[in-house]
Amino acid sequence: MAYNKELTKRISATFGTIPIIEKKMFGGVGYLLHGNMACGVLDDALIVRVGIEDYETALKRPHTRVFDTTGRIIRGWVMVSPDGTSSDDDLSDWVEQGIKFALTLPPK
């Protein structure tokens, strides 16, 4: 699996006491809260589940793009390039957005 392990360490450090489960998936790593994926890492990109309601706004932020690894866009998710997660504050903001959305979903 080729994914940015340094980014996974940085993400894990942002969770504190939140009961996140790290799971290897889709050639990267996913972070699940109550069984729902909040964010993840694929290659060098952060993947964030923002939901349909916040999707267009999230795509307008710098260093983001649609989540499309198979030729099919997955709405409600964005990919954030390394430049968008270079500061701890930026990374934390994105991870918090994914957690916030995951908390709106029923546990699996």
Backbone hydrogen bonds, N-H to C=O, Kabsch-Sander energy under -0.5 kcal/mol:
donor,donor_aa,acceptor,acceptor_aa,energy
3,Y,1,M,-0.8
4,N,43,D,-2.7
5,K,3,Y,-1.1
8,T,4,N,-1.6
9,K,5,K,-1.8
10,R,6,E,-2.1
11,I,7,L,-2.6
12,S,8,T,-2.5
13,A,9,K,-1.6
14,T,10,R,-0.5
14,T,11,I,-1.9
15,F,12,S,-1.1
18,I,15,F,-2.2
20,I,18,I,-2.5
21,I,32,L,-2.7
22,E,20,I,-0.5
23,K,30,G,-2.9
25,M,28,G,-1.6
28,G,25,M,-3.1
29,V,41,V,-2.0
30,G,23,K,-3.4
31,Y,39,C,-3.0
32,L,21,I,-3.0
32,L,30,G,-0.5
33,L,36,N,-3.1
34,H,19,P,-0.6
36,N,33,L,-1.8
38,A,31,Y,-3.2
39,C,31,Y,-1.1
40,G,47,I,-2.1
41,V,29,V,-2.7
42,L,45,A,-2.3
43,D,2,A,-0.6
45,A,42,L,-2.4
46,L,80,V,-2.4
47,I,40,G,-3.1
48,V,78,V,-2.7
49,R,38,A,-2.5
50,V,48,V,-0.9
50,V,76,G,-2.0
51,G,76,G,-2.2
55,Y,51,G,-0.6
55,Y,52,I,-0.8
56,E,52,I,-0.5
58,A,54,D,-2.4
59,L,55,Y,-2.1
60,K,56,E,-0.9
60,K,57,T,-0.7
61,R,58,A,-1.3
64,T,61,R,-1.0
65,R,79,M,-1.9
67,F,77,W,-0.8
68,D,66,V,-1.0
74,I,67,F,-2.6
75,R,73,I,-0.8
77,W,74,I,-1.2
78,V,48,V,-2.2
79,M,65,R,-2.6
80,V,46,L,-3.2
81,S,63,H,-2.9
81,S,79,M,-0.5
84,G,81,S,-1.7
85,T,82,P,-1.4
86,S,83,D,-0.6
91,L,87,S,-2.3
92,S,88,D,-2.7
93,D,89,D,-2.4
94,W,90,D,-2.1
95,V,91,L,-2.7
96,E,92,S,-2.8
97,Q,93,D,-1.8
98,G,94,W,-2.0
99,I,95,V,-2.5
100,K,96,E,-2.9
101,F,97,Q,-2.0
102,A,98,G,-2.5
103,L,99,I,-2.2
104,T,101,F,-1.9
105,L,102,A,-1.3
108,K,34,H,-2.4
